[in-house]
């Protein structure tokens, strides 16, 4: 329609611009050279771990996490008032902690007073609703 008009200029004219654009975009004759993509290279087989190395990685990852060290065990034993010899043996330390009685959980509703409702009066009132009342 208009040789001087490109698709990128249409919004300029539609935006109540009575003056047509003065610059015309002309594609250059020489396009920019495309980037050279390096060829894919095969990863050497020795870059992957062997089956034995994978087994060692799996065994290390699935092992039981280390327990507390001696200093921490001694501190906990002192805080709990247990025999200091218990801290020397990790198995005895675990057994002593397992033998301790758990603290009782606090009752979450012990501080809340019981509701002061007259259940008999409520049952009478609800019973009255069923006689002769049209609900709905």
Secondary structure as GFF3:
##gff-version 3
##sequence-region A 1 136
A	DSSP	three_ten_helix	7	9	.	.	.	ID=ss1
A	DSSP	alpha_helix	10	14	.	.	.	ID=ss2
A	DSSP	three_ten_helix	45	47	.	.	.	ID=ss3
A	DSSP	alpha_helix	51	62	.	.	.	ID=ss4
A	DSSP	alpha_helix	70	80	.	.	.	ID=ss5
A	DSSP	three_ten_helix	84	88	.	.	.	ID=ss6
A	DSSP	alpha_helix	90	99	.	.	.	ID=ss7
A	DSSP	alpha_helix	119	129	.	.	.	ID=ss8
###
